[in-house]
């Protein structure tokens, strides 16, 4: 089984061609990367370590990881692989593989580490996708994932807003690409921007903005808001998981020592392949 949804692959190809992350400052790229890799065990990797970026997209994570490792295999089934090649052209330790989580040229048990951020909730079978990632790892190698959470640790307001947004996603994601881009930009303007500015104002008042929806974007650029609006509302296939479900899927895939990040984005989780 080729564990991809072609409509979703095509949608992301369009997204990364439009948002190649060149509109972000170096400081913002670094801050967001640190958010996602906060719990990654860099200290366990050697300078000659080889690993994979599963679903590399535009190469936004790879540009953060490549300088820290021996070799990085960037894998993506969409046309965005060409964007990643352009972004990472100055790195001589990166290989680009036009493939998917279930069909690529890497050898089983060959990788010292792996990560897949914001990808495996967009495939038909997330459990099988995690297992495919684990198959590529050497025993004891770390795997970092970011999977959409189901708002279990949030208020009922968050959940209700998601239910509403999910309805609109199902409609918007079926639109032609040009229309989808226009609508998601409008959403960034009328929803993401006001809520992020509200959260920023609350912070300046020395109050807690955590419970304000989209407060994560209070220190992010409008470019990032547009990118994530396109991601959130323009993607045909999306799944969400509870923390316990993610733990179970990783454990079933042969991962031990599972640790979840205590800060957003949720859920970032890391664990190690059994056998060492």
N, C-alpha and C positions, 0 to 999 in steps of 0.2 A: 504493500500500500504506500503510495506517495502521499505523505501526510501534509498536504497543503490545500488551501482553498484558492483557486486561481483568481477569482474576482478580488480577493483580499490581496494577493500578491501584486496584481495589476494596480490596485488602489495605492499600495505603498510605493510602487515604482513611480507613479505620478507624484505622490507626496514628496518623495526625496528629491525628485528632479526639480520641484518647485521650492522646497525648503532644504537646501544642501548644508544648512547651518553656517553659511558664510556670513549671515547677517548678525551673528552673535559675537560679542567681544570675547577675548581670551579669558578674562576674569569670569564671565558667566559660564563659559564652557567648562572651566576648571571647577567652579563651584558645583555645578550640576553633576559633573562626573564624580566628584567627591561624595555627593549625596548618595549616588547609586553604588559606589564601591566602598562605602564606609566600613562595611564588615568583611571586606575581602582580605584574606590572609596573605598579603604581599610577602610577609617575612618567610613564608614557606616556599617561595619560588626562588630558584637560582637564576643567575644572569643568563644562563643558557636554556632556560625553560621554553618549551613550545606549547602553545595552546590555541584555542579557537574562540572566535566571536561568531556565535550562531545567529544569523539574521542581522548582519552588520549594517544593513541599510546604507546610509550616506557615509558611514565610517566615523560617526561622531564619537563612539566609545573607543574605537580602535586608535584614534589619534592620541588618546589619553593613555592607553595600555601599551602600545607598541614601543615607546621609549624605555619601558620598564622591564621588558622581557627579551628573550633570545629570538623567538620567532612567533609570529601571529598569523593564523589562518582565518581569513575573513570569508564567511560563507553567506550567500544570499541568493534566493531564487528569482529575484526581480531585476528589472533593468537598473535599479539603484546601484548595482555592483560597479557600474561604470563611473558613478559619482564617487564611490569609495576609492576607486583606483586613482581618480584625479586628485582627491583630497590627500591621499597618502602617498603620492608619487615620489616624495622625497625620502621615504623609508625604504631601506633595502632589506628589511627583515619581515616583510609582509607578503603573503601569498593570497591571491584572490581566487575563490572557487565559486563558480556559478552553479549552485546546487541548493538542496533543501536539508532540513533536519533529518529526513529519512532517506535521502539520496545524495551522497557527496563522495568525494574521492579519498577522504581520510581513512586510515587504517584503524581498526578497533584496538583499544588499549594502547594508543600511541601518544596521547596528549597529557601534558603535565598539569594543565588547568583548562577550564572552559567557563564561558559565561554566555548568557542569553537574556538580554534585557528588553522587556516589552515586546516579546515575540511569541512565546509559546502559548499565550492566551488567544492568539489569532490563528491557531491551527485547529483542524477538526478534532484531533485526539491529543490533548495535552499530556496525559499520562504516557502515551507511547512516545511523544516527543521528548519528554524528560528521559525516558529509558534509552532513546537513541543517543542523547547527549552523553549519558553515563557510559554507554558502550564504547565511546571514543576515548574515555579517560583511562589513565593508568590507575592501578589500585592506590588509594590514599590521596588522589588528586582532588583539588577543590572544584566545585561547580557553583557559580553564582547565578541566581535567577531573579528576575523581577516579573511578578505576575500580578495582574489587577486584583485588588481586594474587593470583597463584597460588602464593605462598609459595616462589618460586624463590630468594629471598635468606634463607630461614629453614632451620632444622634439619629433619631427617626427622620429629621429634616433632610439629612444627607441621603438617606435611603430613598425617600420620596422624590427628591430631586433627581437621583439617578434613574428611578423608574420613569420619570417624565423624559429625561434626556435620552434614555434608551429607546423610547418610542420614536423620538425625533431622529435618532441615529438610524433606525431601521428604514425610515423614509428617505433621509438625506443620502445615505450610502448607496441608494439605488439611482440617484440622479446622474446625469452625464458629468464627466470630470469637471468641465468648465463651470457648470452650475454648482456642483459640490464645493468647488473652491470659493466661489462667491458667497455662498450661504455660510460656510464655516468661518470665513473672514468676518461676516456680519455678527456671528455668534461671539467671536473673539472680542468684537467692539462692544456689544451690548450686554454681554454676560461676564466674560473673563475679566475684562478691563475694570468695570465698576466694582466687582467683588474683590479683585486684587487691591485696588486703591482703597477700598473700605478697610480691608485687613491691614494695609499699611498705616492708615490713619489710626486705627485702634491700637496698633503697636506704639505709635508715637504718643498716644495717650497713656502709655504704660499699662495697657490692659491686655488680656489674653485673646489673641485672634484665632486660636486653633479651631474653634467651632464654626468659623465663617467658611462656607464652601469656597473652594479654590484659593484659600489663603496661602497655599504653597507658592502661588505666583506673585506674592506681594513684593518680592525682590527680583522678579524675572522681567525680561524685556517683553515688549509687545510682540516681537518676532517669535519668541518662544510660545507665547499665548496663541498666536496664529497657527504655529506648527502643531501644538497639542490639541487645539480645537479641530484642526483637519484630521488629526489622528483619532480623536475621540468620536467625532460625529460622522466622519467619512469612511470608516472601515466597515465592510460588510459583516465580517465574522468577529465576534468578541465574546470572551467568556470571563467570568469572575469567580474567585475562589475564597473560601474562608482560610484562616491561618491553619486550622486543623486539617482541612482538606489538602492544602499544599504540603504540610508535614507528612501526611499519609502517602501522597503521590511520590514524594521524594524517597521516603522510606521503602516503599514498594519497588522503587527503581534501583535500590541498592545503595542509598546514600545514608551515611551516619553522621553524628556530630552536627546536627542541623541547628542553625542559629538564625533568628529573624532580627532584622533591624528594628530599633526602638523608635526611629524617627522616619518621617516621610521621605521618599514615596513608599507606599505600602502596596504589596509586600516585597521587600528585598530580602532574600534568604540565601544562605550559603551552607554547604555541607561537603562531605568527603566521600569518595567512592570506597566502598567496603573492600577489604582484602589486604590491608596493610596495617 
